[in-house]
Amino acid sequence: MDIFKQIQSHFKQGDTLTRLIGVNIGVWVLVTIVNVIFRLFNIHFAQYVEYLAVPSELPLVIRRIWTLVTYMFLHKGFLHLLFNMLCLYWFGKMFLFAYNQKQLLGLYINGGLLGALVYLISYNVFPYFTHNPQVTYLMGASASIMAIIIAVAMQMPDMELRFFLMGSLKLKYFALIVVIISFLGITSANSGGELAHLGGALAGCLFIVFLRCGIDCTRWFTAIADWFVNCFAPRKRVKQTKFHYAKPMSDAEYNQAKAQQNREVDAILDKIKRSGYESLTEDEKKKLFQR
């Protein structure tokens, strides 16, 4: 139980990047566990996973509109998850050098949504894809990560990446190579994923272009997220303080009270002359200094 508490504590105290990685890993672990349980009963689990991935058929997408968000946290296998999370961590850290955590989350969502949009348009417009009667499904965080990569490359183009046995490569060239590889692969076996990569790259490019014009295109998601959090956050009760107002004194009452106070102070001063300051009681000392 301690390990679960530590994971929960780390998730709550972590930044947005840590939480994004945690959600992706958590979804993969949950799906993997459920898959094992289903297989024990000879139940084909793939058909249920499809309810979280984006289908290529538009009518099916409309009936499963939530897949436009869930797909970007869903991965096919451990290596798929591992590679994506390493890229998300590396480039997410670079992104946070220049931008804030809300923008990171907003760009992650924007990249995923635009990646899904490019995938859907391509599969329903280009004859190469429309002639294929089989429904395909899109899953993975690659489009979201591509958006972050392009945004970082446009903001810090001359930053160098060091690769083992390959030397150094500037970010702008790395981003260009990745985009070209995705474009050349849109007719490959992973055509859906490559199309989503291009959509994510477009989201990252638009983020920087609009930001340089003074427009933050991630603000819409930040506003929705803040509204959602405020709706479900427990409201703090404001403690009401009751004030008791004393009845104002008349001039006669005030003069009488003042004369009484002077008589008490004179009596205390006489006592000091006779017996010294040490002989005063605590109440007499307060009255003396409150004069």
Secondary structure, DSSP 8 states (H G I E B T S, - for coil): -HHHHHHHHHHHHS-HHHHHHHHHHHHHHHHHHHHHHHHHTT---HHHHTTTSEESSHHHHHHTTTHHHHGGG--SSHHHHHHHHHHHHHHHHHHHHHS-HHHHHHHHHHHHHHHHHHHHHHHHHSHHHHT--S--EE-SSHHHHHHHHHHHHHHSTT-EEEETTTEEEEHHHHHHHHHHHHHHTTTSTTHHHHHHHHHHHHHHHHHHHHHHTT--TTHHHHHHHHHHHHHHS-----------------HHHHHHHHHHHHHHHHHHHHHHHHH-GGG--HHHHHHHHT-
